[in-house]
Amino acid sequence: MKNIWYWVGSLAVTLAGVAGGCGWSGMTVAKNVLMGKMQYDTINYSLFRWCTNGLPYLDRLPEILDGKYIVLLLNNRELRPAGGFMGSFARVEFEKGNLVGIRVVDIYEPDGKLVGHVEPPYPVQESFLTGEWRLRDSDWDVDFKSAALTIKWFLEQGGEKGVRGIVAVNLLSVNQLIGIFGELEVPEYGVTVNEDNLYALAQEKAESGWFAGSMQKGDFLGALSMAMLRKIEKISPSNALGASLLIYNELKDGQILVWFEDAELQKEVEKRGWAGRLEGGEGGFLYVVETNLGANKANCCIERVVEQDIENNMVKLKIEWENKNEFDDPKPPKYWGGRYWNYVRVIVPKRLKIQDVRVQGKSLRRAGEEDFEMPNSLRQTRSLDMYNVEERDNFGIVGFWAYVQSKSLAVAELELQGDGVTEQRKMLVKRQPGIERFRYQLTVDGRRIADEDITADKIFSW
């Protein structure tokens, strides 16, 4: 949630190929950017450009790092499509290639400034009954580019004009970075933050006693960000390289997502697979996206197993969630988990036709036009008895509720049919940001193809 400022300075490094041998040179550039001391006519910058093969956007670095960028601080213990609930964000501002300002903002600050009414997605309304869609829940789309554009629009309505890019970073990534940098002294709060106590301290300092309009969350995270900047100012070569490689790997594995308004940069991050795009549905494809709409941190303790069985033209999919939370309801300030109200979207190739969707052994009905005759904003109860289907490009998106009580198990099963399923001979399995891993088993015509943990998007062939 905090060292994102480090990431922003390192963005130039990672985009330029930090894992390719320019780590220290790139980190020096990043450090100077962060300290507001970068001069672009120096030998150091020339060396950096040379060792990264003079990639075209490096010539534009002062132009790119000029203006406002938003870093979403996502708590993946309350899972959302891009990684977690965005309780806060960092407004990071540059001027001609140098960092000039950082401010951590509670999401509810701009959230309350929206004028007018926006219809919410129906699962959001069924969960929170607010009658409207707000910034805090605007990370909804399963494609990050689309989600980022929606988030940007909501930010603009809240007064955050001129956003040039959005970065989504979740707690998993931050925790690993703090593990590399070591302990962070936060004298304003009299605490020392490390990899083991980050989450507990963030919850305690930022959320205990929180009320709408309070500044405590942003204040604590802001103080923590300053502690990170102080650490970066004295960074050692080994830590710099370790952090650079970690950031590169988190981008590569989809735990950090990026959207740029600049078309050239956006094209580059999409080419590298860092943009969280929904693509690749021409062959075998499976992406399970969970959204925690229970207003708790239940994802601390959820384990999942996905089993896929393909035979002839039939695909059977079984998803199992085990909720290892001790209690159904949060018990602050020590316990923030609970029951899991999970709105699931299973994304498969559009050519597959849905035969059945079952949750806990009970078949759901397919939603029809009559289910959406009234505005979403008027819905009052969760539609536990139905599934909804959306078609987009090459994909079919099947959405439904899966409820898991604490210390319990829930199972969803889908049966799909399509021509030439086994002829595809490959399956792209995507892992949602914010989820560290899940167990995946694939059987094709009775032969076990895969039985392993999925920690990043992976293609299986047979």
N, C-alpha and C positions, 0 to 999 in steps of 0.2 A: 504493500500500500504506500510505499514511501520513497523508495530510492529510484523512483521513476525519473527523477531529474537526472540521475546518473544515466538512465536509459536514453533519455532524450539527447544528451550530449553524445552518447555512444551510438546513436542512430546512424550518424554519418559513418561510423566505423563499421558497423555490421552491414550496412547496405553496400559498403565498398569491399566487403569480403574479409572481415576481420579474422575469420578462421583460416585464411589462406596465407598467413605469414606476415601480416602487417600489424599484429596485435599491439606491440608497444608504441610504434609510431602513431597508430590510430588512437590509442588511449591518451597519448600526449596531446593530440589535437582535441579529443573529447574533453580532457581535463581543462585545457585552456579555454575552450568554449564555455564550459560550466563556470569557470572563474571569471569570465568576461574579459579574458586577456588574449584572446586569439587574434593573431595578425596573419593575414592571408598572403603576405608577400615575403614570408620567411623561408629559409632553407628547410625547416622542419615540415612545413606544409607541402613544399615541393617534393620532399622525400616521400611523404605520405601518398601524394598523388602518383608518384612514380611506382612505388611498390604495389599499388593497387591497380596498376596498368592504366592509369588515367581515365577511369570510367567517366562517362560524359557528365553525370550529374555532380561530380566533384567540382567541376568548374562553376557550378551554380550554387555551391554550398552557402555562401553568404546570402544569396537570394532565398534559398530554401529555408535556412534558419533565420527567418525574418518574419515576425508576426506571432500569432497565437496558436498554440497547440494544446489539446486537451488530453490528459492521461487519466483514463478511467481506473479507479482503484476498486478492484472487484474482490468481494469476499466469496470465494468458491465453496465455503461452507453453507452458503445459501445459493445454490446453483442456478445460473441463468445461461442463455445460449452462448454468450461470449466468454463465460467463465465464472461469473458470480454476480451477486447483487452489487450495484454500483452506489454504495452508500456515500461515497465522496469522489471528487475528482481533483486533479491538479491542473491549474491554469498555468501554463509554462510559456513565457514570452521571450522572444529573441529580437535583437536589433542588429541587422547586418552581420549575422554570423556569431553573435555573442549572446549568452544568456543574460537577461536584464531583470527578470522577475519570476518568482514562483509564489503561488498562493494555493493552499489546499482549501477547497470549498465543500461544505456539506451539500449533498445533492438536494436537500429540501430548501436550500436558499433560493436558487433559480426556479425550482419546481413550483414554488408558490406564486410565481409572477405571471404564469400563463393566463392570458386574457382570452376568453371564449371557451368553447367546448369541443373536445375531440373524443369520438367514439372509441372505447377501449376494445382490445381483443376480448372475445367472450370469456376465455378462462381467467383473465385478469379481473374482469367485472365479477365473475362468479365467486372469486376468492375474496376480494376486498370491498365489493359493494359500494364503490365510491361514485359510480355513475359517470366516470370520465377517465381518460388516459392521461397520464402524467410522465414527466421526465424520468422519474425513478423506476418506472417499468417499461421504458421505451427500448431497452435492449431485448427485443422480442424476436426479430427475424433470425432464421437459421443461417442466413448468408450475412457475413459481417459487413460487407460493403453496404448492403441495404439497411442493416441495423444502424450503421454509423451515420448514414444520411438522415435517418429518422431521429437519432440522438442529437445530431447537429441542429435539426429544425427545432426540437424542443429546447435545446440550449439557447438558440437565438431568441425564442419567445421569452426566455428568462433573462435576457439581457446580455448573453455571451455572444456578441457579434464578432464576425471576422475570423472564425475558426478555420485554420488551414489544414488541420489533420487531427485524427483521433487515434489514440493507442489504448488498447485494452490489456491490462496487466493484472494477474490474479495473485492471491496470497501465496500459492505454491511457489511461484517464481520469486517473489520478494523474500520468502523465507530462505530459499536457497542462496540468494545473494547475500543476505545477512550472515548466513553460514560462512561464506567466503570472506566477508569483511570483518567478521568478529563482532564483539560487543559494541553497542552504540550507547554512549552516555547522553541522556536527555535531562540536563540539569533543571530545566524549567518545571519538570514534574518529579524530579528526584528519583528517577528510575534508570536502570540499565537494561537495554533491550538486546536480546540475543535470539538465536534460532529457536530455542526451546520455549521462550516465554512471549514471543511476539504476539501471537493470537490472543492469549489471555490478557495481556496488558492493553492491547488495542481495544478489546471488548470492554474491559474495566474502565479505562480512561475515556473512551470515546462514547460509550453507550449507557453506562450506568447513570441513571438519573437524567438521561437525555429527554428533551422535549422539543417540539417543533419550534424552530426559531433560535435554538441555543447554538452557540458557537463552539462548544467543547470538543466536538469530533474534529472539526477542521483545525482547531488550535493544537490539539495533540498531534495530529498527523503532520501539521506544519512544523512543529518543533522537532518531530522525528526526521522530517526531510532535511532540516538544517543540520541535524546531527550526521546524517548521511553525507551531506556536502562537506562537512568538516573532515569526515573520514576520507573522502575522495581526494581532498586537497593534499593529503599525505600518503597517498596510495603507493604501495610497493609494486615493483615490477611483476612479482609472482601473483599478487592479488589482482592486478590490472588484467593480466592475461587470463586468469581464472574467471574473472567476471565477464570479460569479453566473450570467452568461449561459452559460458553459461547463457548469456543473452542470445548469442547466435543459435545455440541449440534450442532454446525456448521458442525462438522465432521459427526455426526449422520444424519443430515438433508441434507447432500450433498452440502453445501456451501463452504466447504474446501475439496479439493481432494488430494489424496496422491498416489504417485508411488514410490516403492523402487526397486533398483537393487537386493537387498538381497531377495532371494526366500522365506525364512521363514517369513520375515516381510511382504512381499507382500501378501503372503497367509493369514496372520493375518488381514491385513487391508481389504482384499477382504471379508473375513468371516464376518467382522464387518460392511460391507457396506460402507466403506470410500474410496473406490478406483474408484468410478465413472464408474463401468463396465456396459456394455450393456448385460443384462442377465434377465431371467425370462419370455421368450417369449412362454413358453409351454401353458399357459392359455391365458386369456384376457390380453392385453397389449397395452398401448398407451404412446408414448413419443414424444413430439413436441420440436424440437431443432431449435432455431432461430440463424441466423448469420447476424450481421449488417455489410454490405459491402458498406456503404455509406460514410465512412471516417468522421463520425461525432458522436456526443454523443446523438443521438435521443432517446436512451432507457431510458433517464431520464423521459420520458413523454409518454410511451407506455402502454396502458392497453389492456388486452386480455381476451376473453371469449371463452371457448371450450365447445361445445355441442355435445354429442354423443348419437345417437339413435340406439338401437339394436332391430330388430324385425325379428323373424325366423332366416334366414341365411343372412340377410342384415345388414350392418353397415353403417350408415350415420354419417359423421363427419363434423361439421361446426366450423371454427376457425375465430374469429373476432378480428381484431386489431384496436384500436382507437389511433390515433396520436394526442396528446394534445399539441405538440410543437406549438409555436406562429408563427414561420417563417420556410420557407423551407430550408434556408441556415444559417450556423453558423455566428454569429456576434461577434467575439472575441474583447475584452477580457471578455465580460460579458455574452455572450450567445453562447453555443457550440452545441446545438441540431439542429434539422431540419427534413427534409424528411427522410423516413425510407425505405432504400433499404435492404430488408429482404430476404435472401435465407433460405427457410424453408425446414426442413427434418422431415417428419412424419413417425414415426417408429411403425410398427404394426406386428402382427404375420405373418410369411411368408405364412401360409396357406390361408390367405385372398387374394382374387383376385380383382384387381382394375378394377372397372367398369367405373368410371369417375372421373376426377379432374377438378374443375372449380375455377377460380379466378375472382372475380367481375362478376360472372354469365357467364363467357366465358369458354367453355371447352378447355382444353389444349390437345395437342397431345402427345402421348408417344414417347420419344426419341428412335431412332433406331441406328443401327451401322453407317448408313450414316451420322448421326449428329456428329460423332466423327472420321470421316475419316482423317480430318486434325488435326495436333497437337493442344492440348488445348492452347498452347502458342501463336497461331496465331488468336485466336478468337478476334473479335473486338466489338461485341454488345451483350447485355444481351439477353438470349434466353427466352424471356417472354412468348412465345407461347407453350412451351413444359414442360413436367415433365420427370424426369429420375428415374429409379428404380434400386436399388442395393439390392441383396440378400446376407445376411450374417447370418450364423448359422440358428437360428429359426426366423429370422427377415426379413421383407421387409422394405427398406428405400426409401421413396418417396420424391424426392427433386424437388422444383420449386421456382420461384420468387413470392414474394408478395410485391408490392410497395404501400406505404401509404404516401400520402402527409400530410403536417402539417394541423392540424384542420380538418382531414378527417378520413374516415373509410374504411377498406378493409376487404373483406370476402373471405375465401377459403372454398370449400366444396369438400369432398371426398365421393365416394360411393364404398363400398367394399362388396364382397360376399365370403362366405365360409361355409363349412359343420359344423353343430353342434355348431354355434356361441353361442347361448343362453345356450347350455348345459354346457359351461365352468363355469357359475354361479359365476364368479369373474372377476374383472378387476384391474390390476395394472396400476396406473396412475403415471408417473414420472414427477417431476418438474426440469427444467433445472437450473443448478447453475447460479447465477447472477440474476435470476428472484426471486423477493421476494414472489409473489403469483400470481395466476390467478384463475378466476372463472371457475368452472367445473360443468356441468350438465350431468347426465347420466339417460337415460330412457330405460327400457327394457320391450318389449312387452306392451307398453302403461303405464307402472308403473314407476314413478319417484323414482330412487334409490339414487341419489345424487344431491345436489344443494348447493355447498359450495366453499370456497376458498381453493385452494391447496397450502400449504406452504412447503410441503415435500412429498416425494413419499408416496403413500397411496394405499391400497388394498380395493376395494369395493366388497362385496359379496351380493348375493340375493338368 
